[in-house]
Amino acid sequence: MPQGWRNRTLTDLRKGRCKILVATDVAARGIDVPTITHVINYDLPKQAEDYVHRIGRTGRAGRTGIAITFAEVNEYVKVHKIENTLTANCPN
């Protein structure tokens, strides 16, 4: 996506004209929209630290947020590493 298009999309998101944004991990470290309330992860990142950056888009500036992550049974080790990184248990 060209940079100009990305900028317009983020402006639309910030102003509430865009309600849903589908993004890659590149956006996990670059989007700062305080009103994001939910992050849905379709897949697990390769590194647990990247998960923290992904879910860090929600619940900013003292707000609460919800992160939902889809994982397969064979990804148990990755989920466990994420739980250890977060120092919290993830609900099943």
N, CA, C and O atoms as a CHARMM CRD file, in Angstrom:
* protein
*
  368
    1    1 MET  N      0.84500  -1.17000   0.00000 PROA 1      0.00000
    2    1 MET  CA     0.00000   0.00000   0.00000 PROA 1      0.00000
    3    1 MET  C      0.89600   1.24000   0.00000 PROA 1      0.00000
    4    1 MET  O      1.79500   1.34100   0.83500 PROA 1      0.00000
    5    2 PRO  N      0.67700   2.16700  -0.89900 PROA 2      0.00000
    6    2 PRO  CA     1.49200   3.38600  -0.93700 PROA 2      0.00000
    7    2 PRO  C      1.36200   4.20000   0.36100 PROA 2      0.00000
    8    2 PRO  O      0.32100   4.17500   1.01700 PROA 2      0.00000
    9    3 GLN  N      2.42300   4.91300   0.71500 PROA 3      0.00000
   10    3 GLN  CA     2.45300   5.66100   1.97100 PROA 3      0.00000
   11    3 GLN  C      1.28900   6.64900   2.09400 PROA 3      0.00000
   12    3 GLN  O      0.69600   6.77100   3.16600 PROA 3      0.00000
   13    4 GLY  N      0.96100   7.34600   1.02200 PROA 4      0.00000
   14    4 GLY  CA    -0.14900   8.29700   1.07100 PROA 4      0.00000
   15    4 GLY  C     -1.46700   7.63600   1.43100 PROA 4      0.00000
   16    4 GLY  O     -2.26100   8.18500   2.19500 PROA 4      0.00000
   17    5 TRP  N     -1.69100   6.46900   0.88100 PROA 5      0.00000
   18    5 TRP  CA    -2.90300   5.70900   1.16400 PROA 5      0.00000
   19    5 TRP  C     -2.91700   5.28600   2.63500 PROA 5      0.00000
   20    5 TRP  O     -3.94500   5.38100   3.30500 PROA 5      0.00000
   21    6 ARG  N     -1.75900   4.81500   3.13400 PROA 6      0.00000
   22    6 ARG  CA    -1.65800   4.43100   4.55300 PROA 6      0.00000
   23    6 ARG  C     -1.98300   5.61700   5.44700 PROA 6      0.00000
   24    6 ARG  O     -2.73400   5.48500   6.41300 PROA 6      0.00000
   25    7 ASN  N     -1.41900   6.77300   5.12800 PROA 7      0.00000
   26    7 ASN  CA    -1.65900   7.96500   5.94300 PROA 7      0.00000
   27    7 ASN  C     -3.14100   8.34000   5.96800 PROA 7      0.00000
   28    7 ASN  O     -3.68500   8.66000   7.02500 PROA 7      0.00000
   29    8 ARG  N     -3.79100   8.29900   4.80600 PROA 8      0.00000
   30    8 ARG  CA    -5.22200   8.61900   4.75000 PROA 8      0.00000
   31    8 ARG  C     -6.04500   7.59900   5.53800 PROA 8      0.00000
   32    8 ARG  O     -7.00900   7.96000   6.21400 PROA 8      0.00000
   33    9 THR  N     -5.66100   6.33900   5.44900 PROA 9      0.00000
   34    9 THR  CA    -6.38000   5.29400   6.18000 PROA 9      0.00000
   35    9 THR  C     -6.25900   5.51300   7.68100 PROA 9      0.00000
   36    9 THR  O     -7.25100   5.39700   8.40200 PROA 9      0.00000
   37   10 LEU  N     -5.06000   5.82800   8.16300 PROA 10     0.00000
   38   10 LEU  CA    -4.87800   6.08600   9.59400 PROA 10     0.00000
   39   10 LEU  C     -5.63500   7.33000  10.03900 PROA 10     0.00000
   40   10 LEU  O     -6.18600   7.35800  11.14000 PROA 10     0.00000
   41   11 THR  N     -5.66700   8.34400   9.20700 PROA 11     0.00000
   42   11 THR  CA    -6.45400   9.54500   9.52600 PROA 11     0.00000
   43   11 THR  C     -7.92700   9.18000   9.64700 PROA 11     0.00000
   44   11 THR  O     -8.60200   9.62100  10.57700 PROA 11     0.00000
   45   12 ASP  N     -8.42700   8.38000   8.71500 PROA 12     0.00000
   46   12 ASP  CA    -9.82000   7.93200   8.77100 PROA 12     0.00000
   47   12 ASP  C    -10.08600   7.12000  10.03500 PROA 12     0.00000
   48   12 ASP  O    -11.14400   7.26500  10.64700 PROA 12     0.00000
   49   13 LEU  N     -9.14600   6.27300  10.43400 PROA 13     0.00000
   50   13 LEU  CA    -9.28800   5.47900  11.65000 PROA 13     0.00000
   51   13 LEU  C     -9.34400   6.39000  12.87500 PROA 13     0.00000
   52   13 LEU  O    -10.20900   6.22400  13.73500 PROA 13     0.00000
   53   14 ARG  N     -8.43700   7.33700  12.95600 PROA 14     0.00000
   54   14 ARG  CA    -8.39500   8.26200  14.09400 PROA 14     0.00000
   55   14 ARG  C     -9.65900   9.11000  14.20300 PROA 14     0.00000
   56   14 ARG  O    -10.10600   9.42300  15.30700 PROA 14     0.00000
   57   15 LYS  N    -10.23000   9.47700  13.06900 PROA 15     0.00000
   58   15 LYS  CA   -11.42800  10.32900  13.06100 PROA 15     0.00000
   59   15 LYS  C    -12.72800   9.53400  13.13300 PROA 15     0.00000
   60   15 LYS  O    -13.81200  10.11700  13.12000 PROA 15     0.00000
   61   16 GLY  N    -12.62800   8.20700  13.20700 PROA 16     0.00000
   62   16 GLY  CA   -13.81500   7.37800  13.33100 PROA 16     0.00000
   63   16 GLY  C    -14.52500   7.08500  12.03000 PROA 16     0.00000
   64   16 GLY  O    -15.60700   6.49700  12.04000 PROA 16     0.00000
   65   17 ARG  N    -13.94800   7.47700  10.91200 PROA 17     0.00000
   66   17 ARG  CA   -14.56400   7.19400   9.60800 PROA 17     0.00000
   67   17 ARG  C    -14.26800   5.76500   9.16300 PROA 17     0.00000
   68   17 ARG  O    -14.93400   5.23800   8.27200 PROA 17     0.00000
   69   18 CYS  N    -13.29000   5.15200   9.77200 PROA 18     0.00000
   70   18 CYS  CA   -12.90300   3.76400   9.50100 PROA 18     0.00000
   71   18 CYS  C    -13.02700   3.01400  10.82400 PROA 18     0.00000
   72   18 CYS  O    -12.39700   3.40300  11.80800 PROA 18     0.00000
   73   19 LYS  N    -13.81200   1.96500  10.86700 PROA 19     0.00000
   74   19 LYS  CA   -14.06100   1.23700  12.11400 PROA 19     0.00000
   75   19 LYS  C    -13.17900   0.00800  12.28500 PROA 19     0.00000
   76   19 LYS  O    -12.93200  -0.42000  13.41200 PROA 19     0.00000
   77   20 ILE  N    -12.70200  -0.56400  11.18500 PROA 20     0.00000
   78   20 ILE  CA   -11.89600  -1.78500  11.23200 PROA 20     0.00000
   79   20 ILE  C    -10.66200  -1.58700  10.37000 PROA 20     0.00000
   80   20 ILE  O    -10.74200  -1.07000   9.25600 PROA 20     0.00000
   81   21 LEU  N     -9.52400  -2.00400  10.89700 PROA 21     0.00000
   82   21 LEU  CA    -8.27600  -1.93900  10.14300 PROA 21     0.00000
   83   21 LEU  C     -7.62500  -3.31200  10.17900 PROA 21     0.00000
   84   21 LEU  O     -7.40500  -3.86600  11.25600 PROA 21     0.00000
   85   22 VAL  N     -7.32000  -3.85800   9.03100 PROA 22     0.00000
   86   22 VAL  CA    -6.58500  -5.11300   8.92900 PROA 22     0.00000
   87   22 VAL  C     -5.14600  -4.73600   8.62600 PROA 22     0.00000
   88   22 VAL  O     -4.87500  -4.01300   7.66700 PROA 22     0.00000
   89   23 ALA  N     -4.21500  -5.23200   9.45300 PROA 23     0.00000
   90   23 ALA  CA    -2.82600  -4.79200   9.31800 PROA 23     0.00000
   91   23 ALA  C     -1.85500  -5.94600   9.54200 PROA 23     0.00000
   92   23 ALA  O     -2.21500  -6.98900  10.08800 PROA 23     0.00000
   93   24 THR  N     -0.62400  -5.73500   9.10900 PROA 24     0.00000
   94   24 THR  CA     0.45500  -6.70000   9.32400 PROA 24     0.00000
   95   24 THR  C      1.24600  -6.29400  10.56100 PROA 24     0.00000
   96   24 THR  O      0.92700  -5.29800  11.21000 PROA 24     0.00000
   97   25 ASP  N      2.27700  -7.06600  10.88200 PROA 25     0.00000
   98   25 ASP  CA     3.12400  -6.75100  12.03300 PROA 25     0.00000
   99   25 ASP  C      3.85000  -5.42100  11.89100 PROA 25     0.00000
  100   25 ASP  O      4.27500  -4.84200  12.89100 PROA 25     0.00000
  101   26 VAL  N      3.99800  -4.93200  10.68100 PROA 26     0.00000
  102   26 VAL  CA     4.63000  -3.62800  10.48600 PROA 26     0.00000
  103   26 VAL  C      3.84900  -2.56800  11.25600 PROA 26     0.00000
  104   26 VAL  O      4.44000  -1.65300  11.83000 PROA 26     0.00000
  105   27 ALA  N      2.53700  -2.68700  11.26900 PROA 27     0.00000
  106   27 ALA  CA     1.69500  -1.71300  11.96900 PROA 27     0.00000
  107   27 ALA  C      1.75900  -1.86800  13.48200 PROA 27     0.00000
  108   27 ALA  O      1.42200  -0.93400  14.21000 PROA 27     0.00000
  109   28 ALA  N      2.18200  -3.02300  13.96500 PROA 28     0.00000
  110   28 ALA  CA     2.20500  -3.25800  15.40500 PROA 28     0.00000
  111   28 ALA  C      3.10000  -2.27600  16.14000 PROA 28     0.00000
  112   28 ALA  O      2.89700  -2.02400  17.32800 PROA 28     0.00000
  113   29 ARG  N      4.06600  -1.72900  15.46700 PROA 29     0.00000
  114   29 ARG  CA     4.98000  -0.78800  16.10500 PROA 29     0.00000
  115   29 ARG  C      4.79500   0.64100  15.61200 PROA 29     0.00000
  116   29 ARG  O      5.53000   1.54000  16.02100 PROA 29     0.00000
  117   30 GLY  N      3.82600   0.85200  14.74500 PROA 30     0.00000
  118   30 GLY  CA     3.73300   2.17200  14.15500 PROA 30     0.00000
  119   30 GLY  C      2.39600   2.87400  14.29600 PROA 30     0.00000
  120   30 GLY  O      2.28900   4.05700  13.97300 PROA 30     0.00000
  121   31 ILE  N      1.38300   2.18100  14.76600 PROA 31     0.00000
  122   31 ILE  CA     0.06700   2.80100  14.86800 PROA 31     0.00000
  123   31 ILE  C     -0.13100   3.33300  16.28200 PROA 31     0.00000
  124   31 ILE  O      0.05200   2.60900  17.26100 PROA 31     0.00000
  125   32 ASP  N     -0.50400   4.59400  16.37700 PROA 32     0.00000
  126   32 ASP  CA    -0.83300   5.18500  17.67100 PROA 32     0.00000
  127   32 ASP  C     -2.20500   5.82900  17.55100 PROA 32     0.00000
  128   32 ASP  O     -2.33300   7.00200  17.19900 PROA 32     0.00000
  129   33 VAL  N     -3.22300   5.04000  17.85000 PROA 33     0.00000
  130   33 VAL  CA    -4.60400   5.50700  17.81400 PROA 33     0.00000
  131   33 VAL  C     -5.20600   5.18400  19.17800 PROA 33     0.00000
  132   33 VAL  O     -5.57900   4.03800  19.42900 PROA 33     0.00000
  133   34 PRO  N     -5.30600   6.17500  20.06200 PROA 34     0.00000
  134   34 PRO  CA    -5.73900   5.92100  21.44100 PROA 34     0.00000
  135   34 PRO  C     -7.11600   5.27700  21.57700 PROA 34     0.00000
  136   34 PRO  O     -7.40900   4.67300  22.60800 PROA 34     0.00000
  137   35 THR  N     -7.95600   5.39400  20.56600 PROA 35     0.00000
  138   35 THR  CA    -9.31900   4.87100  20.68600 PROA 35     0.00000
  139   35 THR  C     -9.47500   3.41900  20.24200 PROA 35     0.00000
  140   35 THR  O    -10.59400   2.90700  20.21400 PROA 35     0.00000
  141   36 ILE  N     -8.38700   2.74900  19.89500 PROA 36     0.00000
  142   36 ILE  CA    -8.48700   1.32700  19.52600 PROA 36     0.00000
  143   36 ILE  C     -8.88000   0.53900  20.76700 PROA 36     0.00000
  144   36 ILE  O     -8.20800   0.61600  21.79500 PROA 36     0.00000
  145   37 THR  N     -9.96900  -0.22000  20.67100 PROA 37     0.00000
  146   37 THR  CA   -10.47600  -0.96600  21.82500 PROA 37     0.00000
  147   37 THR  C    -10.23100  -2.46400  21.72500 PROA 37     0.00000
  148   37 THR  O    -10.21200  -3.15800  22.74100 PROA 37     0.00000
  149   38 HSD  N    -10.04300  -2.96600  20.51300 PROA 38     0.00000
  150   38 HSD  CA    -9.86800  -4.40100  20.30900 PROA 38     0.00000
  151   38 HSD  C     -8.73800  -4.67000  19.31600 PROA 38     0.00000
  152   38 HSD  O     -8.56200  -3.94600  18.33500 PROA 38     0.00000
  153   39 VAL  N     -7.98700  -5.72000  19.59500 PROA 39     0.00000
  154   39 VAL  CA    -7.00400  -6.24400  18.64600 PROA 39     0.00000
  155   39 VAL  C     -7.30800  -7.72700  18.49800 PROA 39     0.00000
  156   39 VAL  O     -7.37700  -8.45500  19.48800 PROA 39     0.00000
  157   40 ILE  N     -7.48800  -8.16600  17.27600 PROA 40     0.00000
  158   40 ILE  CA    -7.75600  -9.58000  17.01100 PROA 40     0.00000
  159   40 ILE  C     -6.59100 -10.12700  16.20000 PROA 40     0.00000
  160   40 ILE  O     -6.30900  -9.66100  15.09600 PROA 40     0.00000
  161   41 ASN  N     -5.92400 -11.11900  16.76500 PROA 41     0.00000
  162   41 ASN  CA    -4.78000 -11.75800  16.11500 PROA 41     0.00000
  163   41 ASN  C     -5.26000 -13.02400  15.42100 PROA 41     0.00000
  164   41 ASN  O     -5.71200 -13.96900  16.06800 PROA 41     0.00000
  165   42 TYR  N     -5.15800 -13.03000  14.10900 PROA 42     0.00000
  166   42 TYR  CA    -5.55300 -14.20300  13.33300 PROA 42     0.00000
  167   42 TYR  C     -4.53500 -15.32100  13.49600 PROA 42     0.00000
  168   42 TYR  O     -4.88300 -16.50000  13.42200 PROA 42     0.00000
  169   43 ASP  N     -3.29200 -14.95700  13.71500 PROA 43     0.00000
  170   43 ASP  CA    -2.24100 -15.95300  13.92200 PROA 43     0.00000
  171   43 ASP  C     -1.27700 -15.44000  14.98300 PROA 43     0.00000
  172   43 ASP  O     -1.29000 -14.26200  15.33900 PROA 43     0.00000
  173   44 LEU  N     -0.44800 -16.33900  15.47400 PROA 44     0.00000
  174   44 LEU  CA     0.54600 -15.96400  16.47900 PROA 44     0.00000
  175   44 LEU  C      1.80300 -15.43900  15.79900 PROA 44     0.00000
  176   44 LEU  O      2.19400 -15.93000  14.74000 PROA 44     0.00000
  177   45 PRO  N      2.43000 -14.44900  16.40400 PROA 45     0.00000
  178   45 PRO  CA     3.70100 -13.97300  15.84800 PROA 45     0.00000
  179   45 PRO  C      4.80600 -14.99000  16.11600 PROA 45     0.00000
  180   45 PRO  O      4.64500 -15.89600  16.93400 PROA 45     0.00000
  181   46 LYS  N      5.91600 -14.83300  15.42900 PROA 46     0.00000
  182   46 LYS  CA     7.04700 -15.74500  15.62800 PROA 46     0.00000
  183   46 LYS  C      7.67800 -15.56600  17.00800 PROA 46     0.00000
  184   46 LYS  O      8.13400 -16.53800  17.61000 PROA 46     0.00000
  185   47 GLN  N      7.70600 -14.34300  17.51000 PROA 47     0.00000
  186   47 GLN  CA     8.32600 -14.03900  18.80000 PROA 47     0.00000
  187   47 GLN  C      7.27200 -13.52400  19.78200 PROA 47     0.00000
  188   47 GLN  O      6.37200 -12.77300  19.40600 PROA 47     0.00000
  189   48 ALA  N      7.39700 -13.94000  21.05100 PROA 48     0.00000
  190   48 ALA  CA     6.45600 -13.49600  22.07900 PROA 48     0.00000
  191   48 ALA  C      6.48300 -11.97600  22.23500 PROA 48     0.00000
  192   48 ALA  O      5.44200 -11.36500  22.47700 PROA 48     0.00000
  193   49 GLU  N      7.64000 -11.36700  22.10300 PROA 49     0.00000
  194   49 GLU  CA     7.75700  -9.91100  22.22600 PROA 49     0.00000
  195   49 GLU  C      6.91500  -9.19400  21.16800 PROA 49     0.00000
  196   49 GLU  O      6.36200  -8.12600  21.43000 PROA 49     0.00000
  197   50 ASP  N      6.82100  -9.77800  19.98400 PROA 50     0.00000
  198   50 ASP  CA     6.00700  -9.18200  18.92600 PROA 50     0.00000
  199   50 ASP  C      4.52500  -9.18800  19.30100 PROA 50     0.00000
  200   50 ASP  O      3.77400  -8.29800  18.90200 PROA 50     0.00000
  201   51 TYR  N      4.11400 -10.19600  20.06900 PROA 51     0.00000
  202   51 TYR  CA     2.72300 -10.24400  20.53800 PROA 51     0.00000
  203   51 TYR  C      2.42600  -9.04200  21.42900 PROA 51     0.00000
  204   51 TYR  O      1.36400  -8.42800  21.32800 PROA 51     0.00000
  205   52 VAL  N      3.37100  -8.72000  22.29400 PROA 52     0.00000
  206   52 VAL  CA     3.20600  -7.56800  23.18700 PROA 52     0.00000
  207   52 VAL  C      3.02600  -6.29200  22.37100 PROA 52     0.00000
  208   52 VAL  O      2.19000  -5.45300  22.71000 PROA 52     0.00000
  209   53 HSD  N      3.79600  -6.14000  21.30900 PROA 53     0.00000
  210   53 HSD  CA     3.65600  -4.95800  20.45500 PROA 53     0.00000
  211   53 HSD  C      2.30000  -4.94500  19.75200 PROA 53     0.00000
  212   53 HSD  O      1.68800  -3.88900  19.59100 PROA 53     0.00000
  213   54 ARG  N      1.83800  -6.11500  19.33700 PROA 54     0.00000
  214   54 ARG  CA     0.53500  -6.18800  18.66700 PROA 54     0.00000
  215   54 ARG  C     -0.58600  -5.74400  19.60800 PROA 54     0.00000
  216   54 ARG  O     -1.38200  -4.87000  19.26700 PROA 54     0.00000
  217   55 ILE  N     -0.64100  -6.34900  20.78400 PROA 55     0.00000
  218   55 ILE  CA    -1.75000  -6.03500  21.68200 PROA 55     0.00000
  219   55 ILE  C     -1.58200  -4.67300  22.33800 PROA 55     0.00000
  220   55 ILE  O     -2.52800  -4.13700  22.91400 PROA 55     0.00000
  221   56 GLY  N     -0.38400  -4.11600  22.25200 PROA 56     0.00000
  222   56 GLY  CA    -0.13800  -2.78800  22.80700 PROA 56     0.00000
  223   56 GLY  C     -0.85200  -1.68200  22.06200 PROA 56     0.00000
  224   56 GLY  O     -0.83000  -0.53200  22.50000 PROA 56     0.00000
  225   57 ARG  N     -1.48200  -2.00200  20.94800 PROA 57     0.00000
  226   57 ARG  CA    -2.25600  -0.99300  20.20500 PROA 57     0.00000
  227   57 ARG  C     -3.55800  -0.68000  20.91300 PROA 57     0.00000
  228   57 ARG  O     -4.17200   0.35200  20.64300 PROA 57     0.00000
  229   58 THR  N     -3.99600  -1.55100  21.81700 PROA 58     0.00000
  230   58 THR  CA    -5.25000  -1.34700  22.53600 PROA 58     0.00000
  231   58 THR  C     -4.97300  -1.05900  24.00800 PROA 58     0.00000
  232   58 THR  O     -3.92200  -1.42700  24.53300 PROA 58     0.00000
  233   59 GLY  N     -5.90100  -0.41200  24.65400 PROA 59     0.00000
  234   59 GLY  CA    -5.75200  -0.11400  26.07200 PROA 59     0.00000
  235   59 GLY  C     -4.64000   0.87300  26.35900 PROA 59     0.00000
  236   59 GLY  O     -3.92500   0.72900  27.35100 PROA 59     0.00000
  237   60 ARG  N     -4.48700   1.85300  25.52200 PROA 60     0.00000
  238   60 ARG  CA    -3.41600   2.83700  25.69200 PROA 60     0.00000
  239   60 ARG  C     -3.87200   3.98200  26.58900 PROA 60     0.00000
  240   60 ARG  O     -5.06600   4.24600  26.72800 PROA 60     0.00000
  241   61 ALA  N     -2.90800   4.64500  27.18800 PROA 61     0.00000
  242   61 ALA  CA    -3.15300   5.83600  28.01200 PROA 61     0.00000
  243   61 ALA  C     -4.14500   5.55300  29.13800 PROA 61     0.00000
  244   61 ALA  O     -5.04800   6.35000  29.39600 PROA 61     0.00000
  245   62 GLY  N     -3.97000   4.41200  29.80500 PROA 62     0.00000
  246   62 GLY  CA    -4.81400   4.07200  30.93800 PROA 62     0.00000
  247   62 GLY  C     -6.16500   3.47800  30.58500 PROA 62     0.00000
  248   62 GLY  O     -6.94400   3.14800  31.48000 PROA 62     0.00000
  249   63 ARG  N     -6.45500   3.33600  29.31800 PROA 63     0.00000
  250   63 ARG  CA    -7.72300   2.73400  28.90600 PROA 63     0.00000
  251   63 ARG  C     -7.60900   1.21200  28.94500 PROA 63     0.00000
  252   63 ARG  O     -6.51200   0.65700  28.88300 PROA 63     0.00000
  253   64 THR  N     -8.74900   0.55500  29.04700 PROA 64     0.00000
  254   64 THR  CA    -8.74800  -0.90400  28.96000 PROA 64     0.00000
  255   64 THR  C     -8.93600  -1.31000  27.50500 PROA 64     0.00000
  256   64 THR  O     -9.43600  -0.54100  26.68400 PROA 64     0.00000
  257   65 GLY  N     -8.52800  -2.51800  27.21400 PROA 65     0.00000
  258   65 GLY  CA    -8.66400  -3.02100  25.85700 PROA 65     0.00000
  259   65 GLY  C     -8.80500  -4.52900  25.86900 PROA 65     0.00000
  260   65 GLY  O     -8.55300  -5.18000  26.88300 PROA 65     0.00000
  261   66 ILE  N     -9.20300  -5.06800  24.75600 PROA 66     0.00000
  262   66 ILE  CA    -9.40100  -6.51000  24.62300 PROA 66     0.00000
  263   66 ILE  C     -8.55000  -7.02100  23.47200 PROA 66     0.00000
  264   66 ILE  O     -8.55900  -6.45800  22.37700 PROA 66     0.00000
  265   67 ALA  N     -7.81400  -8.09700  23.73300 PROA 67     0.00000
  266   67 ALA  CA    -7.02800  -8.76000  22.69500 PROA 67     0.00000
  267   67 ALA  C     -7.53300 -10.19500  22.56800 PROA 67     0.00000
  268   67 ALA  O     -7.60100 -10.93000  23.55300 PROA 67     0.00000
  269   68 ILE  N     -7.87700 -10.57500  21.36700 PROA 68     0.00000
  270   68 ILE  CA    -8.34500 -11.93200  21.07800 PROA 68     0.00000
  271   68 ILE  C     -7.35300 -12.54800  20.09900 PROA 68     0.00000
  272   68 ILE  O     -6.99300 -11.94000  19.09200 PROA 68     0.00000
  273   69 THR  N     -6.92000 -13.76600  20.41300 PROA 69     0.00000
  274   69 THR  CA    -5.93300 -14.42500  19.56400 PROA 69     0.00000
  275   69 THR  C     -6.40000 -15.83100  19.22100 PROA 69     0.00000
  276   69 THR  O     -6.78500 -16.60600  20.09600 PROA 69     0.00000
  277   70 PHE  N     -6.35900 -16.14000  17.94900 PROA 70     0.00000
  278   70 PHE  CA    -6.65800 -17.48800  17.49200 PROA 70     0.00000
  279   70 PHE  C     -5.35800 -18.28500  17.48400 PROA 70     0.00000
  280   70 PHE  O     -4.33900 -17.81800  16.97500 PROA 70     0.00000
  281   71 ALA  N     -5.40000 -19.49800  18.05400 PROA 71     0.00000
  282   71 ALA  CA    -4.21900 -20.36200  18.06500 PROA 71     0.00000
  283   71 ALA  C     -4.67000 -21.80700  17.88100 PROA 71     0.00000
  284   71 ALA  O     -5.76000 -22.19500  18.29900 PROA 71     0.00000
  285   72 GLU  N     -3.81900 -22.57900  17.25600 PROA 72     0.00000
  286   72 GLU  CA    -4.09900 -23.99600  17.06600 PROA 72     0.00000
  287   72 GLU  C     -3.45900 -24.79400  18.19700 PROA 72     0.00000
  288   72 GLU  O     -2.53200 -24.31800  18.85200 PROA 72     0.00000
  289   73 VAL  N     -3.95000 -25.99200  18.42100 PROA 73     0.00000
  290   73 VAL  CA    -3.44900 -26.84500  19.49500 PROA 73     0.00000
  291   73 VAL  C     -1.94400 -27.04600  19.37700 PROA 73     0.00000
  292   73 VAL  O     -1.24400 -27.06100  20.39000 PROA 73     0.00000
  293   74 ASN  N     -1.43700 -27.20000  18.16300 PROA 74     0.00000
  294   74 ASN  CA    -0.00400 -27.44900  17.98500 PROA 74     0.00000
  295   74 ASN  C      0.84600 -26.20100  18.24100 PROA 74     0.00000
  296   74 ASN  O      2.07100 -26.26700  18.13200 PROA 74     0.00000
  297   75 GLU  N      0.23200 -25.07700  18.57400 PROA 75     0.00000
  298   75 GLU  CA     0.96900 -23.85400  18.88800 PROA 75     0.00000
  299   75 GLU  C      1.08500 -23.62200  20.39500 PROA 75     0.00000
  300   75 GLU  O      1.37100 -22.51000  20.84000 PROA 75     0.00000
  301   76 TYR  N      0.86200 -24.67900  21.17300 PROA 76     0.00000
  302   76 TYR  CA     0.88200 -24.57400  22.62700 PROA 76     0.00000
  303   76 TYR  C      2.16900 -23.94500  23.13900 PROA 76     0.00000
  304   76 TYR  O      2.12600 -23.10100  24.03400 PROA 76     0.00000
  305   77 VAL  N      3.30600 -24.33600  22.59200 PROA 77     0.00000
  306   77 VAL  CA     4.59500 -23.80900  23.06200 PROA 77     0.00000
  307   77 VAL  C      4.65100 -22.29500  22.86600 PROA 77     0.00000
  308   77 VAL  O      5.09700 -21.57300  23.75700 PROA 77     0.00000
  309   78 LYS  N      4.20400 -21.81400  21.71600 PROA 78     0.00000
  310   78 LYS  CA     4.18600 -20.36400  21.47100 PROA 78     0.00000
  311   78 LYS  C      3.27100 -19.65000  22.46500 PROA 78     0.00000
  312   78 LYS  O      3.62500 -18.59700  22.99600 PROA 78     0.00000
  313   79 VAL  N      2.09300 -20.22700  22.71500 PROA 79     0.00000
  314   79 VAL  CA     1.15100 -19.61600  23.65800 PROA 79     0.00000
  315   79 VAL  C      1.77600 -19.55700  25.04600 PROA 79     0.00000
  316   79 VAL  O      1.64600 -18.55200  25.74500 PROA 79     0.00000
  317   80 HSD  N      2.44500 -20.61800  25.44300 PROA 80     0.00000
  318   80 HSD  CA     3.09000 -20.65500  26.75700 PROA 80     0.00000
  319   80 HSD  C      4.17600 -19.57500  26.86000 PROA 80     0.00000
  320   80 HSD  O      4.29600 -18.92100  27.89600 PROA 80     0.00000
  321   81 LYS  N      4.95600 -19.38500  25.81200 PROA 81     0.00000
  322   81 LYS  CA     5.98200 -18.33500  25.81400 PROA 81     0.00000
  323   81 LYS  C      5.35000 -16.95200  25.93100 PROA 81     0.00000
  324   81 LYS  O      5.87200 -16.08000  26.62700 PROA 81     0.00000
  325   82 ILE  N      4.23700 -16.75700  25.25600 PROA 82     0.00000
  326   82 ILE  CA     3.53000 -15.47800  25.35000 PROA 82     0.00000
  327   82 ILE  C      3.02400 -15.26100  26.77100 PROA 82     0.00000
  328   82 ILE  O      3.16700 -14.16900  27.32100 PROA 82     0.00000
  329   83 GLU  N      2.43500 -16.29600  27.36900 PROA 83     0.00000
  330   83 GLU  CA     1.95800 -16.18300  28.75200 PROA 83     0.00000
  331   83 GLU  C      3.09800 -15.81200  29.68900 PROA 83     0.00000
  332   83 GLU  O      2.92900 -14.96800  30.56900 PROA 83     0.00000
  333   84 ASN  N      4.25000 -16.43200  29.50800 PROA 84     0.00000
  334   84 ASN  CA     5.40000 -16.11500  30.36000 PROA 84     0.00000
  335   84 ASN  C      5.87000 -14.68200  30.15000 PROA 84     0.00000
  336   84 ASN  O      6.26100 -14.01000  31.10400 PROA 84     0.00000
  337   85 THR  N      5.83300 -14.21400  28.91400 PROA 85     0.00000
  338   85 THR  CA     6.22900 -12.84000  28.61700 PROA 85     0.00000
  339   85 THR  C      5.26500 -11.85600  29.26700 PROA 85     0.00000
  340   85 THR  O      5.68100 -10.81600  29.77700 PROA 85     0.00000
  341   86 LEU  N      3.98000 -12.18500  29.24700 PROA 86     0.00000
  342   86 LEU  CA     2.96200 -11.30600  29.82400 PROA 86     0.00000
  343   86 LEU  C      2.84700 -11.46600  31.32900 PROA 86     0.00000
  344   86 LEU  O      2.21200 -10.64100  31.98600 PROA 86     0.00000
  345   87 THR  N      3.43800 -12.49400  31.88100 PROA 87     0.00000
  346   87 THR  CA     3.28400 -12.87900  33.29100 PROA 87     0.00000
  347   87 THR  C      1.80500 -12.96100  33.66600 PROA 87     0.00000
  348   87 THR  O      1.39200 -12.51900  34.73800 PROA 87     0.00000
  349   88 ALA  N      1.03000 -13.53200  32.76400 PROA 88     0.00000
  350   88 ALA  CA    -0.40100 -13.71700  33.00700 PROA 88     0.00000
  351   88 ALA  C     -0.86600 -14.95500  32.26400 PROA 88     0.00000
  352   88 ALA  O     -0.28100 -15.34900  31.25500 PROA 88     0.00000
  353   89 ASN  N     -1.91400 -15.55700  32.77100 PROA 89     0.00000
  354   89 ASN  CA    -2.49700 -16.69800  32.08200 PROA 89     0.00000
  355   89 ASN  C     -3.53300 -16.21700  31.08800 PROA 89     0.00000
  356   89 ASN  O     -4.33000 -15.32500  31.38200 PROA 89     0.00000
  357   90 CYS  N     -3.51400 -16.80900  29.92400 PROA 90     0.00000
  358   90 CYS  CA    -4.49400 -16.47200  28.90200 PROA 90     0.00000
  359   90 CYS  C     -5.67900 -17.41000  29.06400 PROA 90     0.00000
  360   90 CYS  O     -5.48900 -18.61600  29.22800 PROA 90     0.00000
  361   91 PRO  N     -6.89500 -16.88600  29.02200 PROA 91     0.00000
  362   91 PRO  CA    -8.05700 -17.77800  29.12400 PROA 91     0.00000
  363   91 PRO  C     -8.14200 -18.69100  27.91000 PROA 91     0.00000
  364   91 PRO  O     -7.72400 -18.32300  26.81200 PROA 91     0.00000
  365   92 ASN  N     -8.68100 -19.87300  28.11500 PROA 92     0.00000
  366   92 ASN  CA    -8.83100 -20.84300  27.02100 PROA 92     0.00000
  367   92 ASN  C     -9.98500 -20.47700  26.13900 PROA 92     0.00000
  368   92 ASN  O    -10.26400 -21.17800  25.16600 PROA 92     0.00000
